[in-house]
Amino acid sequence: RLADTLPHVKVPTLIVHPTADTEIRLHQAREIRDRSGSDDVSYHEMKGAPHYLEGHRPEAMALVVDWLRARFR
């Protein structure tokens, strides 16, 4: 369970949750976010995106690129 192990992760963390995911529910994603051990945690909900982000991958990649650019320039 990621919510049990993520508190030990201290590096900057980006969590992207696709809200149409049938494997990880919204309350589980928010628990993962809330239990992060990082001082720098970003959380994004991608409305209507399925588990593997089909049809939403360019949007997800833009989130990742912007997040990386803001921290590792």
Backbone hydrogen bonds, N-H to C=O, Kabsch-Sander energy under -0.5 kcal/mol:
donor,donor_aa,acceptor,acceptor_aa,energy
4,D,1,R,-1.3
5,T,1,R,-1.2
6,L,2,L,-3.0
8,H,5,T,-1.9
9,V,6,L,-1.9
10,K,8,H,-0.6
13,T,40,D,-2.7
15,I,42,S,-2.8
16,V,14,L,-0.5
17,H,15,I,-0.5
17,H,44,H,-3.4
19,T,17,H,-0.6
19,T,46,M,-2.0
20,A,49,A,-2.3
21,D,18,P,-1.9
25,R,23,E,-0.6
29,A,25,R,-2.4
30,R,26,L,-2.4
31,E,27,H,-1.5
32,I,28,Q,-2.3
33,R,29,A,-2.3
34,D,30,R,-2.6
35,R,31,E,-1.6
36,S,33,R,-1.3
37,G,6,L,-1.5
41,V,39,D,-0.5
42,S,13,T,-2.9
44,H,15,I,-2.5
46,M,17,H,-3.0
46,M,44,H,-0.6
47,K,45,E,-0.9
49,A,46,M,-1.8
53,L,50,P,-2.2
56,H,53,L,-2.8
57,R,53,L,-0.6
60,A,56,H,-2.3
61,M,57,R,-2.9
62,A,58,P,-2.2
63,L,59,E,-1.8
64,V,60,A,-2.2
65,V,61,M,-2.9
66,D,62,A,-2.5
67,W,63,L,-2.3
68,L,64,V,-2.8
69,R,65,V,-2.8
70,A,66,D,-2.0
71,R,67,W,-0.8
71,R,68,L,-0.9
72,F,68,L,-2.9
